[in-house]
Every structure is written in structure tokens, then in C-alpha cells.
């Protein structure tokens, strides 16, 4: 029975991972202009890390879905802008801006959304196949 439901579990893990990815991207977009009130407090882009899970079977390893390994900060350099009157300006008059690039976040959002839709469609097809199988089995009995 577990082999039958493994496809469903794989899709469910993908749905969960992509939902988290969309939430993180939404947070990045929401904070794209958050510079903070003091130097060094600018928002840093967050990113989700995944890894594939393998299930060991008698037939060898099989793909078992995806797992979120963490949400980390993007440590790329923060852009600097000269604005000596800003409350978050450093001693030289520069403020750090978030390292969020809206076009890149929108691309991430679209790819996460499409991956979510693909996993959802997979679950729907699995359900349809299970219902048709049950209907056939009822007809045999």
C-alpha cells in the first residue's frame, strides 16, 4: 500500500516546499525597500534551500520527494546609495539598500507557482486514477 501512496506523498512534499518558497518570495518583495533605522539594518533577501529525499527499497533507492533544508539570508553585498540626510546613513553618508531585486523575485514567484500547480495536478490525477481503480474493483466483486 505504501508504494501506491508514495506518488501522493511526493506531490504533497512538493506542494509544501513550493508554498513556503512563495511565502518567502512574498516577504522579500514586501521588504524590498526596508533600509532600517540604523546602519547595518537593511533587509537581506531570504532564500529557501531544498534537497531531494531518497527512499531505500529492495529495488534500490527511489525518489521520495523534496525536503526544505532551511531558509537562509542571501549574503551578497548590499547596494549603497549616498543619502547623508537619511537616518540610517553611515559616517560617510551612505545607506545600505536591501539586496532584493524585484524582477528576480517575480521570476522566483512564477516558477514556484508553476511547480505548485504541477504538484497539485499530479495529486488530482492520482486521485482520479484511484477512484477509477476502485470503481473497476467494485465491478469485479
Buried (B, 14 or more C-beta within 10 A) or exposed (E): EEEEEBBBBBBBBBBBBBEBBBBBBEBBBEBBEEBBEEBEEBBBBBBBEBEEBEBEEEEEEEEBBBEBEEBEEBEEEBBBEEBEEBEBBBEEEBBBBBBBBEEEBEEBBEBBBEBBEBBBEBBEEBEEEEEEEEEEEEEEE
